[in-house]
Amino acid sequence: MAILTEEEREIDAYSALEIESGATAKDIQRAFRKKSLKCHPDRHPGPEAAAMFRVISVALEILLDPAKRKFVDTKLEQSRAQAARRAEMDAKRKVGVDDLLRREEEAKRSRMDAIERRKAAMEEERVRESGRKMVEEAMAKARADAAAAMAASEPTPGSSSSRPKPPPIAPLDLTLSLTLPPTTALGTSDALRSALAPYGRVSDVVVRPAAQKEGKKAKGPRAIVEFAPGNWGGCWACVRDHSGGDGATPIEKGVKAKWAATEPEWLKWAENYASPAERNSATKTAPTTNGTASSAPTPPASTSTTTTSAAYSSAPSFASAPSFSSAPSFSSAPDFGDPNAAVREHERARAAKIAQEEQDTELRAAYESATLLRMRQRERERLAEQIRREEEEE
């Protein structure tokens, strides 16, 4: 095998003549003549042309010598094989690097998701704890209001103790649901509160317009009225005046009232044990919007004149609505004694306990509903944030 000189080793014969490795001798000579026209010293005097002519002359000698050309082809094939192996290694290395980057990104995303889940769990726990405290406070307030109403309804010292005490009265027991006519003039909270003034103190009034559907009969608004603690007489009178029965005198024609929840326990107590004087102890006549007069209770703080009812020889008359805007006094009721008072007291306490448990259940249900609503909202916000983050990464 011929050994190339140092000068020949530095020359890439095929590249110098701009031919492929499989070129024939004629192709080689033709390429040499073509290149020599551009750099022959006779036509292009100068050192660069002379150097280029020397390069193509050496390349021609190498490629026309079979031994030297075989040596060059062998080296060229080895170089190509080495380049192919290097490219394959680079491709594998690139795949490995890409896989490593992918795993690192997945690990980072997993850590971020774990952090988000912990934050969401902590937020849910905070919302749950906040809701639990709200329910406990509401229940404590309801019990305190009921205890205050019960204490206010207890008879004065020295009065008869044979009758059972009035049951606990919670705010829900003094809440009514009113249905107003479509053409009502009491469509606002202030107007309705003013119309209900003859019934004594009112804690809150909420009027909600009815949803109207095209092609169907118009519906009137609905209202929720909560009477003040102790004003169970005014609440009772309002129910009777708007029950639709004989002798009812509503504040406006077409107004109907019903209990917001179930019928309270104190209503049975008032019907069974309230004396006639207690039923009619403070009444006055107030004009209504439909032109009729209505007997409605007047709260003690605003009473200017009162009338004391005559003695009742039979069942009391309900022509006038009862008024108990504050805790009534039982000192005027005669004591006839009651052998079944202990039994009734036990039944009353049992009924009050059941009512309190039902109220606690309703409060817990409301708390659970509010908690679930907040959790769903947090989940929607988390998903929206995750989608936004993924879109930014893409």
C-alpha positions in Angstrom: 0.0 0.0 0.0 1.4 3.3 -1.0 2.0 5.8 1.7 0.9 9.4 1.0 3.4 12.2 1.5 2.8 14.8 4.1 1.5 17.2 1.4 -0.9 14.6 0.0 -2.3 13.8 3.5 -3.3 17.4 3.9 -5.3 17.5 0.7 -8.9 16.2 0.2 -8.6 15.1 -3.4 -12.3 14.7 -4.1 -13.2 18.0 -2.5 -10.4 19.8 -4.4 -11.7 18.6 -7.8 -15.4 18.8 -6.7 -16.2 15.2 -7.7 -17.8 12.2 -6.0 -15.8 9.3 -4.7 -17.1 7.0 -7.5 -15.9 9.2 -10.4 -14.0 7.5 -13.3 -10.6 8.5 -14.6 -12.2 10.6 -17.4 -14.4 12.4 -14.9 -11.3 13.1 -12.8 -9.4 14.5 -15.8 -12.4 16.6 -17.0 -12.8 18.1 -13.5 -9.0 18.9 -13.4 -9.2 20.7 -16.7 -12.3 22.6 -15.6 -10.6 23.7 -12.4 -7.3 24.6 -14.1 -9.0 27.1 -16.3 -9.8 29.1 -13.2 -6.4 28.9 -11.5 -3.7 28.2 -14.1 -0.7 30.4 -13.5 -0.4 31.4 -17.1 -3.9 32.8 -17.1 -4.2 33.9 -13.5 -0.8 35.1 -12.2 -0.6 35.4 -8.4 0.2 33.3 -5.4 -3.4 32.2 -4.6 -3.9 30.8 -8.1 -0.5 29.1 -8.1 -1.3 27.5 -4.7 -4.8 26.3 -5.9 -3.2 24.9 -9.1 -0.7 23.0 -7.0 -3.5 21.5 -4.9 -5.6 20.3 -7.9 -2.4 18.9 -9.5 -1.6 16.8 -6.4 -5.3 15.7 -6.2 -5.1 14.5 -9.8 -1.9 12.5 -9.1 -3.6 10.8 -6.1 -6.8 9.9 -7.8 -5.0 8.6 -11.0 -2.7 6.4 -8.9 -4.8 3.2 -8.0 -2.9 2.5 -4.8 -3.1 6.0 -3.5 -6.8 6.3 -4.5 -7.6 3.0 -2.7 -5.8 4.4 0.4 -7.8 7.6 0.2 -11.1 5.7 -0.3 -10.4 3.5 2.7 -9.7 6.5 4.9 -12.8 8.3 3.6 -15.0 5.2 4.3 -13.6 5.0 7.8 -14.3 8.7 8.4 -17.9 8.3 7.2 -18.5 5.3 9.4 -17.0 7.2 12.4 -19.3 10.2 11.6 -22.3 7.9 11.4 -21.4 6.3 14.7 -21.0 9.7 16.2 -24.3 10.9 14.9 -26.0 7.8 16.3 -24.4 8.4 19.6 -25.5 12.0 19.5 -29.1 10.9 18.7 -29.1 8.5 21.6 -27.6 11.1 23.9 -30.2 13.6 22.8 -33.0 11.1 23.5 -31.5 10.4 27.0 -31.2 14.2 27.7 -34.8 14.7 26.5 -36.0 11.9 28.7 -34.1 13.3 31.7 -35.6 16.7 31.1 -39.1 15.2 30.8 -38.7 13.3 34.1 -37.5 16.4 35.8 -40.4 18.4 34.5 -42.9 15.7 35.7 -41.3 15.6 39.1 -41.5 19.4 39.3 -45.2 19.3 38.2 -45.9 16.6 40.7 -44.4 18.7 43.5 -46.4 21.7 42.4 -49.6 19.6 42.3 -48.9 18.3 45.8 -48.4 21.8 47.1 -51.6 23.0 45.4 -53.5 20.0 46.9 -52.1 20.8 50.4 -53.2 24.5 50.0 -56.6 23.4 48.8 -57.0 21.0 51.7 -55.9 23.8 54.2 -58.3 26.2 52.6 -61.2 23.7 52.8 -60.4 23.0 56.4 -60.3 26.8 57.1 -63.7 27.2 55.4 -65.1 24.2 57.2 -63.9 25.5 60.6 -65.2 29.0 59.8 -68.6 27.5 58.9 -68.6 25.4 62.0 -68.0 28.5 64.2 -70.7 30.4 62.4 -73.2 27.6 63.0 -72.2 27.3 66.7 -72.6 31.1 67.1 -76.0 31.0 65.4 -77.1 28.1 67.5 -75.9 29.8 70.7 -77.6 33.1 69.7 -80.9 31.1 68.9 -80.7 29.4 72.3 -80.0 32.7 74.0 -82.9 34.4 72.3 -85.2 31.6 73.2 -84.0 31.7 76.8 -84.5 35.4 76.9 -88.0 35.1 75.4 -88.8 32.4 77.8 -87.5 34.4 80.8 -89.5 37.4 79.6 -92.6 35.3 79.4 -92.3 33.9 82.9 -95.0 35.1 85.4 -94.2 37.8 87.9 -93.4 36.7 91.5 -96.4 35.9 93.5 -98.5 34.9 90.4 -100.0 31.5 89.8 -97.5 28.7 89.0 -100.1 26.0 88.3 -100.1 26.7 84.5 -97.1 25.5 82.5 -94.6 28.1 81.4 -94.5 29.2 77.8 -92.2 27.1 75.6 -88.9 28.6 74.3 -89.5 30.9 71.4 -86.8 31.1 68.8 -86.6 33.7 66.0 -87.8 31.2 63.5 -91.0 30.7 65.7 -91.8 34.4 65.1 -91.2 34.5 61.4 -94.0 34.6 58.8 -94.1 34.2 55.1 -96.5 36.7 53.4 -97.9 36.4 49.9 -98.8 39.8 48.4 -101.2 40.4 45.5 -99.7 41.3 42.1 -101.0 44.9 42.3 -99.8 45.5 45.8 -98.7 48.8 47.1 -96.5 47.1 49.7 -93.9 45.9 47.3 -90.9 47.4 49.3 -89.6 46.5 52.7 -90.2 50.0 54.1 -93.8 50.1 52.9 -94.5 46.7 54.3 -92.8 47.5 57.6 -95.0 50.6 58.0 -98.1 48.6 57.2 -97.2 46.1 59.9 -96.6 48.8 62.5 -99.9 48.1 64.4 -98.7 44.6 65.1 -95.8 45.8 67.2 -92.0 45.6 66.9 -90.6 43.8 63.8 -87.0 42.7 63.6 -86.6 42.3 59.8 -88.7 42.5 56.6 -87.5 41.1 53.3 -89.5 41.4 50.1 -88.7 39.3 47.1 -90.3 40.0 43.7 -92.0 36.9 42.1 -90.5 35.6 38.9 -93.0 36.3 36.0 -93.4 33.8 33.2 -94.7 34.9 29.8 -98.2 33.7 29.1 -99.0 32.8 32.7 -100.9 34.6 35.4 -98.9 37.3 37.2 -97.8 36.5 40.7 -97.3 38.8 43.5 -94.2 39.3 45.5 -93.4 37.3 48.7 -92.1 38.6 51.9 -90.4 37.2 55.0 -91.3 39.0 58.3 -89.5 38.3 61.5 -91.2 39.8 64.6 -89.1 41.1 67.5 -88.3 38.7 70.4 -91.2 38.7 72.8 -93.7 40.0 70.3 -95.5 36.7 69.8 -98.8 38.4 70.3 -98.3 40.6 67.3 -97.1 37.6 65.3 -100.2 35.7 66.3 -102.5 38.6 65.4 -100.9 38.9 62.0 -101.4 35.3 61.2 -105.1 35.4 62.2 -105.7 38.6 60.2 -104.3 37.1 57.1 -105.5 33.5 57.4 -108.5 34.1 55.0 -111.1 33.1 57.6 -114.2 34.9 58.8 -113.5 38.2 60.4 -110.0 38.4 59.0 -108.8 42.0 58.5 -105.7 42.0 56.4 -103.5 45.0 55.9 -104.3 44.8 52.2 -106.8 42.8 50.3 -105.3 39.6 49.0 -102.4 39.4 51.5 -102.0 35.9 53.0 -99.7 34.8 55.8 -98.4 31.5 56.9 -95.6 30.3 59.2 -92.2 30.3 57.6 -91.4 27.0 59.2 -93.7 24.6 61.1 -96.4 25.9 63.5 -94.5 26.8 66.7 -95.2 25.2 70.1 -96.0 28.5 71.8 -99.2 28.8 69.6 -100.7 25.8 71.3 -99.7 27.1 74.6 -101.3 30.5 73.9 -104.5 28.9 72.7 -104.7 26.6 75.8 -103.4 28.7 78.6 -103.5 32.4 77.7 -106.3 34.2 79.7 -108.9 36.3 78.0 -107.3 39.4 79.4 -104.0 38.4 77.9 -105.6 37.9 74.5 -107.2 41.3 74.4 -104.9 43.3 76.8 -103.7 45.9 74.2 -105.6 46.3 71.0 -106.3 49.3 68.8 -108.0 49.9 65.5 -105.8 50.7 62.5 -107.0 51.5 59.0 -105.9 49.2 56.2 -105.2 49.8 52.5 -108.5 48.1 51.5 -110.6 50.5 53.5 -111.6 48.2 56.3 -110.7 48.5 59.9 -108.4 46.0 61.5 -108.0 45.3 65.2 -104.3 44.8 65.7 -102.1 44.7 68.8 -100.2 47.7 69.9 -96.7 47.3 71.4 -96.4 48.6 75.0 -93.8 51.2 74.0 -96.2 52.9 71.6 -99.6 52.3 73.3 -101.5 55.5 74.0 -104.8 54.1 75.0 -105.8 50.6 76.0 -109.0 48.9 76.6 -109.5 46.1 79.0 -111.7 43.3 77.9 -114.7 42.2 79.8 -114.8 38.9 81.6 -115.3 35.8 79.4 -117.9 33.3 80.5 -117.1 30.9 77.6 -114.4 30.5 75.0 -112.7 33.8 74.2 -113.7 35.9 71.3 -111.1 36.4 68.5 -112.8 39.3 66.8 -109.9 41.4 68.0 -106.4 40.2 67.2 -104.3 39.5 70.3 -101.3 41.6 71.1 -98.2 40.5 72.9 -95.5 42.6 71.5 -93.7 42.1 74.8 -93.8 39.3 77.3 -97.3 39.2 78.8 -98.0 39.3 82.5 -99.9 36.3 83.9 -100.9 38.0 87.2 -104.4 38.7 85.9 -105.2 35.1 85.2 -107.2 33.3 87.9 -105.6 30.1 89.3 -108.1 27.2 89.0 -105.4 24.6 89.6 -104.6 21.8 87.1 -103.9 18.2 88.2 -102.4 17.5 84.8 -99.9 20.4 84.9 -96.9 18.1 85.5 -97.8 16.0 82.6 -98.3 19.0 80.3 -95.0 20.5 81.6 -93.2 17.3 80.7 -94.8 17.2 77.2 -93.9 20.8 76.7 -90.3 20.3 77.6 -90.1 17.3 75.3 -91.6 19.2 72.4 -89.3 22.1 73.0 -86.3 19.7 73.0 -87.5 18.2 69.7 -88.0 21.6 68.2 -84.5 22.7 69.3 -83.0 19.5 67.7 -84.8 20.2 64.5 -83.6 23.7 64.4 -80.0 22.5 65.1 -80.4 20.0 62.2 -81.5 22.8 59.9 -78.6 25.0 60.9 -76.2 22.1 60.3 -77.7 21.4 56.9 -77.3 25.1 56.0 -73.7 25.0 57.1 -73.0 21.9 55.1 -74.6 23.4 52.0 -72.6 26.6 52.4 -69.4 24.6 52.9 -70.0 22.4 49.8 -70.7 25.6 47.8 -67.4 27.2 48.9 -65.5 24.0 48.2 -66.9 23.8 44.7 -66.0 27.4 44.1 -62.4 26.7 45.3 -62.2 23.7 43.0 -63.4 25.7 40.0 -60.8 28.4 40.7 -58.1 25.8 41.1 -58.9 24.1 37.8 -59.1 27.5 36.0 -55.7 28.4 37.4 -54.3 25.0 36.4 -55.6 25.4 32.8 -54.2 28.9 32.6 -50.8 27.7 33.8 -50.8 24.8 31.3 -51.7 27.1 28.5 -48.8 29.5 29.4 -46.4 26.5 29.5 -47.5 25.5 26.0 
